[in-house]
Amino acid sequence: MGLLQISTVIVLSVAFLAFASSFGDIVRGLAMGKPKNRWGHFAERIAIFIRNVFNHEKLLRQPIPGIIHFIIFWGFVILTLGTFEWFYHGLSGGGDFERFLGATGYGYFVFSQDFFNAFVFVGVAFALYRRIFVKPKRMADNSWKSSADAYFILSMIWGLNLTNLLANAVHIHNGVDAFATWKPVANWLAGFFPEGELSANVFYTFWWAHLAIVLGFLNYLPFSKHFHVMMAAPNVWFAKTEPRGRLSKLNLEDETVVKFGAEKAEELSWKNMLDSYACTECGRCNEFCPTATTHKALRPKSLMINLRATVTERKPILLKLAGHGVVLPADDAALAKLSDSERAIYAKDLVPDTYSDEVVWDCTTCGACVEACPVMIDHVDSIVEMRRALVLNKGSNPEEATNAFRNWESSSNPWGFNEGSRQEWLFEKGVPKYEADADFEFLYYIGCAGSFDDRNKKVVDSIVRILQVAGVKFGILGKEEKCNGETARRLGNEYLGQQMIMANKETLSRYNVRKILTSCPHCFNTLKNEYPDFGGHYEVIHHAEYIRDLLKEGRIKIDDRKISNVTYHDSCYLGRYNDIYEAPREIIEEITNAKPIEMQRSKKQGFCCGAGGGRMWLEEKTGTRINQNRADEVIESKAGTVCVACPFCMTMMSDGLKSKQREDIQVRDVSEIVAEALSSPQP
């Protein structure tokens, strides 16, 4: 074995052992998190992986940065094959891949290396230009350390490109490269060398420099935000495949569990912790987040950056405890094995030591951050776990939430209205009580807003009128209907939420309910996606889809089309959480004979009304109000009517426009514009 081979073996061994050590520590740290089953749904995971890793589906929504990243990503993948050839060159004492690929195959291989070295070089130049001169707004809050890290990584990639090209250029200049014609860029660079043969040492200077950059890059990554180079793809692979709107179910009957949610970083799941390492700090989550947009404490990007810092700080302590055979959470005897500074770090809670109360309670759970994230981070799940810890373990939550909890406990609605009056006004209108053995097509589950809020009662009236005109046989539960528990769960009160779910499920089971119509996306999402975890399996349909189908099937006829100039506000729980975007728009188009005016932020990039995640019952005390921000966009659209398909959106959009003195812009549910246009408005 020659000197080149020996030195290559030594350098590669040291570099890979060092990387294995630091990478292994991170993996062992992640393993300290709570279990989370993300191993099934293989075919679906392949599809998600191809779309978001190979095809850059989300990144390409913003074409310029998306294309730049696409070039760098695929160039880096292809150039990594060339790096393996460099390793082989050293280990074999000067060999190359021609022996495996044949002359023609090797020609194409070296051409790809030459081309992509130049291509990636240009891509990195564009990336640097954007960061230095364009300065995208979503990156404006990056710390100097984060920016320096980015410049360093991009410079290293440039170094890889240049050393590869220059090493090849030396061989071409010396006339010892039989594949020079396959390397046009290196061939061009060779012309800049001085006349006369260059020493082989010049080639190996570039060759060793290339290896040094590659191996330095490899060992720098675990300590850099660019560790996402390695962690983003696994994070995409382990993305949530169940419905996005489904919260995990806590086992409240396990008497061995004394703490719920996540007080400390390791009490999050390993996937939540992996999210923090996968974060690219691109800022797309902040760009679409309603709280970040309205200058509140919560910034989804900071949520992940701070979580990564906390996990990194706690990791050596957790590994030390694990090395002593300690099962977390550590008791006093286990903590005695730690130094004072280590005990102080271990004692830190996520709230308030990593995050303020405001950060955790600001979230509307709208899912905009999750939808925007190119590496499939689920910020909402981590926030809900922290809320659960605050409410269930510490009894800590905003005062307004306490009032709502009391009302749900006593009256099964957030206002505390008399439960016995629920839906009585509908019985007076002749709507029948649901009976198990009656010939009903479905149960109309009206929900709290439709039962008690005067404005949303008008929406229910419209839906009932449409159903009656169409001859649909349906029933309601009246005072036996209970709140579905959705908002209590998202406010962290899993115990109360499960109580309401089980009481509701018992009633639905008693009436043998199989099919449910809802007019609230929050009811829809919970009954459809979360009740199955509690044994409740139903076919659930939202009124926008059902009315759209009635129109298509000709079961209702439109006669009076008076409304025009309409925009549509997407409900987060109907759109992003359940992919229902077209049904409301098709209704509007049918009624107005024109497609709705699209606001700048619509469909998957739609902007939250501000009421989700229990925020309907909490005051906005910082920044500008979210519904006012959305109202500004409605006003900018020049629409005379904004249609909604959610009772929360109805309230928030009405209040937002009122605060802007624009009550001339009507807020209507899609069912209302249909009911008013019916050729036979009365049954």
C-alpha positions in Angstrom: 0.0 0.0 0.0 1.5 3.3 -1.1 1.8 6.6 0.8 -1.3 8.0 -1.0 -3.4 5.1 0.0 -2.2 5.1 3.6 -2.7 8.8 4.1 -6.2 8.6 2.5 -7.2 5.7 4.8 -6.0 7.6 7.9 -7.7 10.9 6.9 -11.0 9.3 6.0 -11.0 7.1 9.1 -10.4 10.1 11.4 -13.0 12.2 9.7 -15.7 9.6 9.5 -15.1 8.5 13.1 -15.4 12.1 14.3 -18.6 12.6 12.3 -20.0 9.3 13.6 -19.4 10.4 17.2 -21.1 13.8 16.9 -23.9 12.4 14.7 -24.4 9.5 17.1 -24.8 11.9 20.0 -27.5 13.7 18.2 -29.4 10.5 17.3 -29.1 9.2 20.9 -30.4 12.6 22.1 -33.4 12.3 19.8 -34.0 8.8 21.1 -34.6 10.4 24.5 -37.8 12.0 23.2 -41.2 10.4 23.6 -42.1 7.5 21.2 -44.0 8.4 18.1 -45.0 5.8 15.5 -44.0 7.1 12.1 -43.0 3.8 10.4 -46.2 2.9 8.5 -47.8 4.1 5.3 -44.7 3.2 3.2 -46.2 4.1 -0.2 -47.6 7.4 1.0 -44.2 8.3 2.5 -42.5 7.6 -0.8 -44.9 9.9 -2.6 -44.4 12.7 0.0 -40.6 12.2 -0.2 -40.5 12.4 -4.0 -42.7 15.5 -4.1 -40.9 17.5 -1.4 -37.3 16.2 -1.6 -36.7 15.2 -5.2 -39.2 17.6 -6.8 -39.0 20.5 -4.4 -42.8 21.0 -4.6 -43.1 23.5 -1.8 -39.8 25.4 -2.5 -40.8 25.9 -6.1 -44.0 27.8 -5.0 -41.5 30.8 -4.9 -39.8 30.2 -8.2 -36.6 32.2 -8.0 -35.3 30.9 -4.6 -36.9 27.5 -5.4 -35.0 27.1 -8.7 -31.7 28.2 -7.1 -32.1 25.6 -4.3 -33.1 23.0 -6.8 -29.9 23.6 -8.8 -27.7 23.5 -5.7 -29.5 20.5 -4.3 -29.3 18.3 -7.4 -25.9 19.6 -8.3 -24.7 18.6 -4.8 -26.2 15.1 -5.1 -24.5 14.5 -8.5 -21.2 16.1 -7.3 -21.2 13.8 -4.3 -20.7 10.9 -6.7 -17.6 12.7 -7.9 -16.4 13.0 -4.3 -16.8 9.2 -4.0 -14.5 8.9 -7.0 -12.0 11.2 -5.3 -12.1 8.9 -2.3 -11.6 5.9 -4.6 -8.7 7.7 -6.3 -6.8 7.9 -3.0 -7.8 4.5 -1.7 -6.8 2.8 -4.9 -3.6 4.7 -5.4 -4.7 6.7 -8.4 -7.7 4.8 -9.9 -10.9 6.2 -11.3 -14.4 5.0 -12.1 -13.7 4.2 -15.7 -13.0 0.6 -14.7 -16.6 0.3 -13.5 -18.4 2.4 -16.0 -16.5 1.8 -19.2 -15.1 4.5 -21.5 -18.5 5.8 -22.8 -20.2 5.6 -19.4 -17.3 7.3 -17.7 -17.3 10.0 -20.4 -20.9 10.9 -19.5 -20.0 10.7 -15.8 -17.1 13.2 -16.0 -19.2 15.5 -18.2 -21.9 15.6 -15.5 -19.2 16.4 -12.9 -17.8 19.2 -15.0 -21.2 20.7 -15.9 -22.6 20.6 -12.4 -19.5 22.0 -10.8 -20.0 25.1 -13.0 -23.8 25.0 -12.6 -23.7 24.8 -8.8 -21.0 27.5 -8.8 -23.4 29.9 -10.6 -26.3 28.8 -8.3 -24.3 29.6 -5.2 -23.4 33.0 -6.7 -27.1 33.7 -7.1 -27.8 32.6 -3.6 -25.1 34.9 -2.2 -26.4 37.8 -4.3 -30.0 37.3 -2.9 -28.7 37.2 0.6 -26.4 40.2 0.3 -28.3 42.5 -2.0 -31.9 41.4 -2.3 -32.2 40.5 1.4 -35.5 38.6 1.4 -37.9 39.9 4.1 -38.4 36.5 5.6 -34.7 36.3 6.4 -34.4 39.8 7.8 -34.5 38.6 11.4 -31.7 36.1 10.9 -29.0 36.5 13.6 -25.5 37.5 12.5 -24.4 34.0 13.5 -27.0 32.4 11.3 -26.0 34.7 8.4 -22.3 34.0 8.9 -23.0 30.3 9.0 -24.8 30.6 5.6 -22.0 32.5 4.0 -19.5 30.0 5.3 -21.4 27.0 4.0 -21.9 28.6 0.6 -18.3 29.5 0.4 -17.4 25.9 1.2 -19.6 24.7 -1.7 -17.8 27.2 -3.9 -14.5 25.7 -2.7 -15.6 22.2 -3.6 -16.5 23.4 -7.1 -13.3 25.2 -7.7 -10.9 22.5 -6.3 -12.6 19.9 -8.4 -12.4 21.9 -11.6 -8.9 23.0 -11.0 -7.6 19.5 -10.2 -9.1 18.3 -13.5 -7.7 21.3 -15.3 -4.1 20.4 -14.2 -4.4 17.0 -15.8 -5.8 18.5 -18.9 -3.0 21.1 -19.1 -0.4 18.3 -18.6 -2.0 16.3 -21.4 -2.6 13.2 -19.2 -6.4 13.3 -19.2 -7.9 11.1 -21.9 -11.4 12.5 -21.2 -10.5 16.2 -21.6 -13.1 16.7 -24.4 -15.8 15.6 -21.9 -14.8 18.4 -19.5 -15.4 21.7 -21.3 -15.2 23.9 -18.2 -12.0 22.3 -16.8 -10.6 22.5 -20.3 -11.3 26.2 -20.4 -9.7 26.7 -17.0 -6.6 24.7 -18.2 -5.8 27.5 -20.6 -5.1 29.9 -17.8 -2.2 27.9 -16.4 1.3 29.0 -17.5 3.0 27.1 -20.2 5.0 24.0 -19.4 4.1 20.9 -17.5 2.8 21.4 -14.0 4.1 19.2 -11.2 1.8 16.4 -10.0 2.0 18.1 -6.6 -0.2 20.9 -8.0 -2.9 18.3 -8.9 -2.7 16.8 -5.4 -2.8 20.2 -3.8 -6.2 20.7 -5.3 -7.2 17.1 -4.6 -6.3 17.3 -0.9 -7.9 20.7 -0.7 -11.1 19.1 -2.1 -11.0 16.3 0.4 -10.3 18.7 3.3 -13.3 20.8 2.4 -15.6 17.8 2.0 -14.5 16.2 5.3 -14.5 19.6 7.1 -18.0 20.3 5.7 -19.1 16.9 7.0 -17.9 17.4 10.5 -19.0 21.0 10.7 -22.6 20.2 9.8 -23.7 18.7 13.1 -22.8 22.1 14.7 -24.4 24.2 12.0 -27.9 25.2 11.1 -27.1 23.6 7.8 -27.4 20.2 9.5 -30.7 20.2 7.7 -28.6 19.0 4.7 -28.7 15.6 6.4 -31.8 15.9 8.7 -34.4 17.5 6.3 -34.8 14.4 4.1 -35.5 12.1 7.1 -37.8 14.7 8.5 -39.8 14.7 5.3 -39.8 10.8 5.3 -41.3 10.8 8.8 -43.9 13.5 8.1 -47.4 13.1 9.4 -49.4 10.9 7.1 -52.6 10.9 9.2 -55.0 13.9 8.7 -53.1 17.1 9.5 -56.0 18.3 11.7 -55.8 15.3 14.1 -54.2 15.9 17.5 -52.6 13.0 19.3 -54.7 11.3 22.0 -53.4 11.3 25.5 -54.0 8.2 27.6 -55.5 9.7 30.6 -56.4 6.4 32.2 -52.8 5.2 32.6 -52.3 5.7 36.3 -48.5 5.4 36.0 -48.4 8.7 34.0 -48.1 11.6 36.4 -47.2 14.4 33.8 -48.8 15.2 30.5 -47.7 17.2 27.5 -44.2 18.6 27.3 -42.7 20.6 30.2 -39.2 19.8 29.0 -37.7 19.3 25.6 -37.3 15.5 25.9 -41.0 15.2 26.8 -41.8 16.2 23.2 -41.7 13.3 20.7 -38.5 12.4 18.9 -40.1 13.7 15.8 -40.8 17.1 17.4 -37.1 17.2 18.3 -36.1 16.1 14.8 -38.1 19.0 13.5 -35.8 21.4 15.2 -32.7 19.9 13.6 -34.4 19.8 10.1 -35.2 23.6 10.2 -33.5 25.4 7.4 -34.2 28.9 9.0 -35.7 29.9 5.6 -38.4 31.9 7.2 -41.3 30.7 5.0 -43.2 29.8 8.2 -42.9 33.3 9.5 -43.9 34.7 6.1 -47.3 33.0 6.3 -47.9 32.9 10.1 -50.7 35.2 11.2 -49.1 35.9 14.5 -45.7 36.7 13.1 -47.4 38.9 10.4 -49.2 40.9 13.1 -46.1 41.3 15.3 -46.9 39.0 18.1 -44.4 37.0 20.2 -44.8 33.7 18.3 -42.4 33.2 15.4 -42.5 29.6 14.1 -38.9 29.9 12.9 -37.7 31.0 16.3 -39.8 28.2 17.9 -37.7 25.7 16.0 -34.3 27.5 16.5 -34.9 27.9 20.2 -36.0 24.3 20.5 -32.8 23.1 18.7 -30.7 25.2 21.1 -32.5 23.7 24.1 -32.2 20.1 22.8 -28.5 20.7 22.1 -27.9 22.2 25.6 -29.8 19.3 27.3 -28.4 16.5 25.2 -25.1 15.9 27.0 -26.8 15.9 30.4 -29.5 13.5 29.2 -26.9 11.2 27.7 -24.9 11.4 31.0 -28.0 10.4 33.0 -28.7 7.6 30.5 -25.2 6.4 30.9 -25.8 6.0 34.6 -28.9 4.0 33.9 -31.3 6.8 34.9 -34.8 6.5 33.5 -36.3 10.0 32.9 -37.6 12.0 34.6 -34.6 12.0 36.9 -35.2 11.8 40.6 -33.1 13.5 43.3 -30.7 10.6 43.6 -30.0 10.8 39.8 -29.6 14.5 39.9 -27.0 14.2 42.6 -24.7 12.7 39.8 -24.8 16.0 38.0 -22.8 19.2 38.7 -24.6 22.3 39.9 -24.6 23.9 36.4 -25.9 20.6 34.9 -28.7 20.5 37.5 -29.6 24.1 36.7 -29.9 23.2 33.0 -31.9 20.1 33.7 -34.3 22.0 35.9 -35.2 24.4 33.0 -38.8 24.0 31.6 -39.7 24.8 28.0 -42.1 27.5 29.4 -40.9 30.0 30.7 -37.2 29.2 30.2 -37.2 28.6 26.4 -40.5 30.2 25.5 -42.7 32.9 27.1 -46.4 32.2 27.8 -47.2 34.6 25.0 -45.4 32.4 22.4 -47.3 29.3 23.4 -50.7 31.0 23.6 -50.5 33.2 20.5 -50.9 30.3 18.1 -54.1 30.0 16.2 -53.3 26.4 15.1 -54.1 27.5 11.6 -51.4 25.3 10.1 -50.0 28.0 7.8 -46.5 27.4 9.1 -46.8 23.6 8.5 -48.1 24.2 5.0 -45.3 26.6 4.1 -42.5 24.5 5.6 -40.5 22.8 2.8 -39.2 20.1 5.2 -42.5 19.2 6.7 -42.0 20.5 10.3 -45.1 20.4 12.4 -44.9 23.4 14.7 -48.5 23.1 15.9 -48.1 19.7 17.5 -45.2 21.0 19.6 -47.2 24.0 20.7 -50.2 21.9 21.7 -48.0 19.6 23.8 -46.6 22.6 25.7 -50.2 23.9 26.2 -51.2 20.5 27.6 -48.3 20.6 30.1 -49.3 24.1 31.3 -53.0 23.3 31.7 -52.9 19.7 33.0 -49.7 19.8 35.1 -49.5 23.4 36.3 -53.1 24.7 35.9 -51.7 27.6 34.0 -53.7 29.2 31.1 -55.0 32.6 30.1 -57.9 33.8 32.4 -60.3 34.0 29.5 -59.6 30.3 28.8 -60.6 29.5 32.4 -64.0 31.1 31.9 -64.5 29.1 28.7 -63.5 25.9 30.5 -66.0 26.5 33.3 -68.8 27.2 30.7 -68.0 24.0 28.8 -68.1 22.0 32.1 -71.4 23.5 33.2 -73.3 24.1 30.0 -71.3 22.3 27.2 -70.9 25.6 25.3 -68.2 28.4 25.7 -70.7 31.1 26.5 -72.4 29.4 29.4 -75.9 29.6 27.9 -78.6 27.4 29.3 -78.0 24.0 27.7 -81.7 23.2 27.7 -82.3 26.0 25.1 -80.0 24.5 22.6 -81.7 24.4 19.2 -85.2 24.9 20.6 -85.8 27.6 18.0 -85.3 25.0 15.3 -87.8 22.6 16.7 -90.2 25.6 16.6 -89.5 25.8 12.8 -90.5 22.2 12.4 -87.1 20.6 12.2 -87.5 17.0 13.4 -85.6 15.4 16.3 -83.2 12.8 15.1 -84.4 9.2 15.7 -82.3 6.1 15.3 -84.9 4.1 13.4 -86.2 7.0 11.3 -85.5 7.4 7.6 -83.0 10.2 7.9 -80.2 10.8 5.4 -78.0 12.3 8.2 -77.8 14.1 11.5 -77.3 17.8 11.2 -74.8 18.5 13.9 -75.2 22.2 14.4 -72.5 23.0 16.9 -72.3 25.7 19.6 -72.1 28.8 17.3 -75.0 27.7 15.2 -77.1 26.9 18.3 -76.5 30.1 20.3 -74.9 32.9 18.3 -77.6 35.1 16.7 -75.6 35.8 13.5 -74.8 32.2 13.0 -78.3 31.1 13.7 -79.2 32.9 10.4 -76.6 30.6 8.6 -78.3 27.5 10.1 -81.7 28.9 9.0 -80.3 29.1 5.4 -79.0 25.6 5.5 -82.2 24.2 6.9 -84.2 26.0 4.2 -82.0 24.6 1.4 -82.3 21.1 2.8 -86.1 21.4 3.1 -86.4 22.7 -0.5 -84.2 19.8 -1.7 -86.5 17.3 0.2 -83.6 16.1 2.3 -84.7 14.1 5.4 -82.5 15.0 8.4 -82.8 15.6 12.1 -81.1 17.4 14.9 -80.4 16.4 18.5 -81.4 19.6 20.3 -80.3 19.9 23.9 -78.8 16.4 23.6 -76.1 17.7 21.3 -72.9 18.5 23.2 -69.9 20.6 22.2 -67.5 18.4 20.3 -64.5 19.2 22.5 -62.3 20.6 19.7 -61.4 23.9 21.2 -60.8 22.6 24.7 -58.2 20.2 23.3 -56.4 22.9 21.4 -56.3 25.0 24.4 -54.5 22.2 26.1 -57.3 20.9 28.3 -57.2 17.4 27.1 -59.1 16.1 30.1 -62.1 18.4 29.5 -61.9 17.8 25.7 -62.0 14.0 26.2 -64.9 14.3 28.6 -66.9 16.2 26.0 -65.9 13.8 23.2 -67.0 10.8 25.2 -70.3 12.3 26.3 -71.0 13.3 22.7 -70.0 9.9 21.3 -72.3 8.2 23.8 -75.2 10.2 22.5 -74.3 9.6 18.8 -74.0 5.9 19.5 -77.3 5.8 21.3 -79.0 7.3 18.2 -76.9 5.0 15.9 -75.6 8.0 13.9 -73.6 7.0 10.9 -73.7 10.1 8.7 -73.3 13.7 9.9 -73.6 17.1 8.2 -71.8 20.0 9.9 -71.8 23.8 9.2 -68.6 24.4 11.3 -65.2 23.3 10.0 -64.0 22.8 13.6 -66.9 20.4 14.2 -66.2 18.8 10.8 -62.5 18.3 11.4 -63.0 16.9 14.9 -65.9 14.5 14.2 -64.2 13.3 11.0 -60.5 13.1 12.0 -60.3 12.9 15.8 -63.4 11.0 17.0 -62.1 7.7 15.4 -59.3 7.7 18.0 -62.1 7.6 20.6 -64.2 4.9 18.8 -66.5 7.3 16.9 -66.5 6.4 13.2 -68.9 8.5 11.0 -69.2 9.8 7.5 -68.9 13.5 7.9 -69.6 16.1 5.3 -69.4 19.9 5.4 -72.4 22.0 4.3 -70.3 23.6 1.5 -69.7 20.3 -0.2 -73.2 19.0 0.4 -74.9 22.2 -1.0 -72.5 22.1 -4.0 -73.6 18.6 -4.7 -77.3 19.5 -4.4 -76.7 22.2 -7.0 -74.9 19.8 -9.4 -77.5 17.2 -9.0 -80.3 19.6 -9.7 -82.0 18.9 -6.4 -82.2 22.7 -5.8 -82.7 25.3 -8.5 -81.3 28.8 -8.7 -83.6 31.6 -9.9 -82.6 34.9 -8.5 -79.0 35.8 -8.9 -78.7 39.3 -7.4 -75.2 39.0 -5.8 -71.9 39.8 -7.6 -68.4 41.0 -6.9 -67.7 38.3 -4.3 -64.5 37.1 -2.7 -64.1 34.0 -0.6 -62.1 33.7 2.7 -60.8 30.2 3.3 -61.3 28.6 6.6 -58.1 27.0 7.9 -59.8 23.9 9.2 -61.8 23.4 6.0 -59.0 24.2 3.6 -55.5 23.5 4.9 -56.6 20.8 7.3 -59.1 19.0 5.0 -58.2 20.2 1.5 -61.7 21.6 0.8 -61.1 24.6 -1.4 -63.2 24.2 -4.5 -66.7 23.5 -3.1 -67.3 27.0 -1.7 -65.9 28.6 -4.8 -68.1 26.4 -7.1 -71.1 27.5 -5.1 -70.2 31.2 -5.6 -69.6 30.7 -9.3 -73.0 29.0 -9.7 -74.7 31.9 -7.9 -72.9 34.8 -9.4 -72.0 33.3 -12.9 -68.4 34.4 -12.2 -65.4 33.0 -10.4 -64.9 34.6 -7.0 -62.3 37.3 -6.7 -59.2 35.7 -5.2 -57.4 37.6 -2.4 -53.6 37.6 -2.6 -53.5 35.0 0.2 -55.9 32.3 -0.6 -56.3 28.5 -0.7 -53.2 26.8 0.7 -51.7 30.2 1.4 -54.9 31.5 2.9 -54.7 33.8 5.9 -56.3 32.9 9.2 -59.2 34.9 10.7 -57.5 34.7 14.1 -60.1 32.5 15.9 -58.6 29.0 15.7 -56.7 27.2 18.5 -59.1 28.6 21.1 -58.1 32.2 20.2 -61.8 32.9 19.6 -62.1 33.1 23.4 -58.8 34.9 24.1 -58.0 38.5 23.7 -55.3 39.7 21.3 -53.1 41.9 23.5 -50.1 42.5 21.3 -49.5 43.6 17.8 -52.3 44.3 15.4 -55.5 42.2 15.3 -55.3 39.3 12.9 -58.9 39.8 11.6 -58.1 43.4 10.9 -55.1 42.4 8.8 -57.4 40.0 6.8 -60.0 42.7 6.6 -57.5 45.0 4.9 -57.0 42.3 2.2 -60.8 42.0 1.7 -60.9 45.8 1.2 -58.0 45.7 -1.2 -59.9 43.0 -3.3 -62.6 45.6 -4.1 -65.2 42.9 -3.4 -68.7 44.0 -2.2 -69.2 40.7 -0.4 -66.9 38.3 1.4 -68.2 34.7 1.7 -67.2 32.3 4.4 -68.0 28.7 5.3 -67.2 28.8 9.1 -69.0 30.4 12.1 -65.7 31.6 13.6 -64.7 33.2 10.3 -68.1 34.9 10.1 -67.6 36.5 13.5 -64.0 37.5 13.0 -64.5 38.9 9.4 -67.5 40.9 10.5 -65.7 42.4 13.5 -62.6 43.1 11.4 -64.5 45.0 8.7 -66.5 46.8 11.3 -63.3 48.0 13.0 -62.3 49.4 9.6 -65.6 51.2 9.2 -66.4 49.0 6.2 -69.7 47.5 7.2 -70.8 48.2 3.6 -68.9 45.0 2.7 -71.2 42.2 3.5 -70.0 39.0 5.2 -72.2 36.0 4.1 -72.0 32.3 4.5 -72.1 30.4 1.2 -75.3 28.8 2.3 -77.0 32.3 2.7 -76.3 33.3 -0.9 -77.8 30.0 -2.1 -80.8 30.3 0.1 -81.6 33.8 -1.2 -81.3 32.7 -4.8 -83.5 29.6 -4.5 -86.3 29.5 -7.1 -88.6 28.3 -4.3 -87.3 29.8 -1.1 -90.0 28.2 1.1 -90.5 24.4 1.6 
